[in-house]
Amino acid sequence: MLPSTLAAGWLWLASGALGTELRRDGYVLRPPEGFHMVRWEPYAGSLAGAVALDPGASRMLSAALADGDGPEAAMLVVSVVDEGFSASPSEREDFASAVMQHFQRELGVTLSPERVERLGGVVPRVEVLGTLREAGQVRTVLVAGLASEGRHVVVMVSAPAVRWELLAPGVRASLETFHLEPTNTPGAVPRRVLGALAGALAGALVASYAAWRRRRLGLGAASEG
């Protein structure tokens, strides 16, 4: 049986409840209720979630959040890509293709697409929904590219497939809160000075905790050798 606190958190997510506003790198987003920032250091080393149409575009991790610990937790990763993205019908398929290539080439896992959708609104976006299997666990992954000029934001959410139906309302509500701030406001300056620490997130964070555990075990063995 689930602990009462975790069960309550899942009910909040199912209702589309939102947490504290997140302001970073020139954007504002309210994550789903129950998500909290995680430490970046253990995951430094890759650009998981930073989907770019132009492979040469500069990318960086902006925020990483989780709603718990261990393999049953859901992850929400926000990345900033230094290229414009209009989320137009013509870019819908380009973004979907870039997502597939990102998982295959940069994360080394295969994402099986289930839905590609362009959504309008104040900030148009393209969503790619898919599933992947790693270490015996099936996870649902949603990758959303949000439109903006000059640089755009990508939000990636990864969760065990059995939890997705409960998580989806909160994720959708969260994406609707996204908006950009004027570039001259405090906190809008990219934190590139943090280098790889702030610009990277291991693929395990969104693809599989199992891969992360293997990496940690390997590092531990090397230090003992």
N, C-alpha and C positions, 0 to 999 in steps of 0.2 A: 504494500500500500504506500502511496506517496505521502511524504511528510505534509502536515497540514499547511505549512507556510508555502511549500512549493505548489501544492494543489490550488491554494488561494491565488498565487501568482498566475497560474495558468488560466484561472477564471477571469482575472483582470484582462489578460491578453485577449481572451475570447470575446470580451465586450468592446475591444478597441480602445481601452484606456491607454493614456499616454503618460510618460514620465517627465522628468525635468528637462527643460529646453537646453539644447546643446548648441553653443556658438563657437565655431572654429573656422579659420581659413576663409572668412568671407561668406559663410553660409549659416543658416539657422535650421535646426531640425529637432523635433521632439521625438525621441525614441519610444518604442512601446514600453508600457509600465513594466518594471522589474529588471530592465536592462541597466547595467552599470559599466563604467569604463574598466578595462583590464590593463595590466602592465604590458608594455610593448616589448621590453627587453628580450624575454625568452623566445619571441617570434621573429626577431629581426633576421633579415636575409633574403626576402623576396618581395614581390609587388602583387601579392594575391589580391584580386578584387579590382585592381586599377586597369580597367579595360579601356583601351585606346583604339580608335580607328586607324591612326597613324602609328605604326610600331616605334617610330622614333620620337614620339611626343614625350615630354618630361612628365613623370608621374610621381605621386607620393601618397603614403598612407596619412590620413587625417585623424581618424578615430577608430577605435575598436572596442566593442561592447559585448557583454554576454549576460545571459539571464540566469547563470548558475555555473557550476563546476562539473568537470567530467564529460564523458561522451554524450550524455543526454542533454547537455546545454545547447541553447541556440546562440549563434553569433551574429552580430551586425557590424559590418565593416564599411567605413566611408573612405573613399579615396578621391583625390583631386587630380585631374588630368589637364595638362596645359594645351588644350586644343578646344575649339568651339564645337558645339554639338547642338543641332537644331531639333532633334527628335522628329524630323519630318518623315512622311511616308517613305521617301527615297532612302533615308538613313536607317529606317527600321531594320531592313534586312542586313545592311552593313554592320549595324551594331550586334545583331544576333550572330552573325558570322564571326565577329571579333570576340564575342563571348566564348563561342565554341573553341576557337583557336587559343584563347587565353588559358582555358582549362587544360587543353591537350598539350600545348607546347610549353607553357610556363609553370603549370601546376602538376603536369604529368598524370592527370586523371581524365576520364571521359565523362562529360556531362551529357546526359540524354535529354534533349529538349522535349518539352511537353506543350509549351505555349509561348508565342511571341506576340506582344500586344503593344500598340501605341495608344497612349492615353493623353487626352488634352487637359485643360485646366489652366490655372495661373502659371504653372511651370510644367510644360509638356514633358512627357517621359516615355521611354521605351522599356518595357519589361520583358525579360527572358526567364521563364520558369522551367526548371528541369530537375532531374534527379541524378544522383551518382551513388555508387556502391564502393565502400572502402572498409576493409577489415570486418566484413560481414554485416555492416550497418548501411542501411539505405537512408540517404539524407536528401531532403528537398532544398533546392537552392534557387533563390530569386535574385536576379541581377537587374538593377534599374539604372539606366542612364538618364540623367536629368538635364534638360536643355539649358544652355546659357552661351553667351558669346565669349570668345577668348579662352575660357577654361570651363570645364564642366565637372560635375560631381557624379560619382558612381557609388551606389549603395548596394551592398551584397549582404543577403541574409541566408544563413545556412542553419538547418535544424533537422533533427531526426524526422523522417517522413511521417511517423505516427503522430507527431505533434503539430504538423503543419496546419491542419484544419483549425486548430485552436489558436495558433499564432497569427494566421493570415489577417484577421480583422485588425489587429494591432499594428501589423506591418503596413497594411494599406493606409490606415489612419495616420501613421507616422510619416509616410511618404507625402501625404497631402499637406503636411505642415512645412515642407521644405521651401525655403526662399533664400534669395541672395541678399547680402547687405552691400551698401556702397563700399567701394574698395578703400576709401579713406577713413573707415571707421576702425576703432581699436579692435584688435584681434583678427583683422582681415589680412594681415601680412603673412604670407606662407612661411612656415617654420622650416625652410630648407636648411637652416643652420644646424638643425639636428641631424642632418645627414641620413645615413642608413638606418639609424635608430628610429627616427620618426617617419622614414619613407618606406619602410618595409614591414611585411607581415608574412610569416611563414605560411605556406599553403595549407599546412595542417590546421590552421585556425579556422578556415572555412571549408576545407575539404574533408579533414579527418583528424580526430585527436590521436588516432592510432599512429599515423605518420609522425606526428610530433613526439609521441612517446618513444618511437624507435630512434628518432634523432637524439633525444635526451639520453637514452640508454647508450647510444654510440659515443656521445661526448663523455659520459661518465666512465665508460670502459677505457677510452683513450687517456683520460687523466690518471687512471689507476695504473696504466701500463708503463 
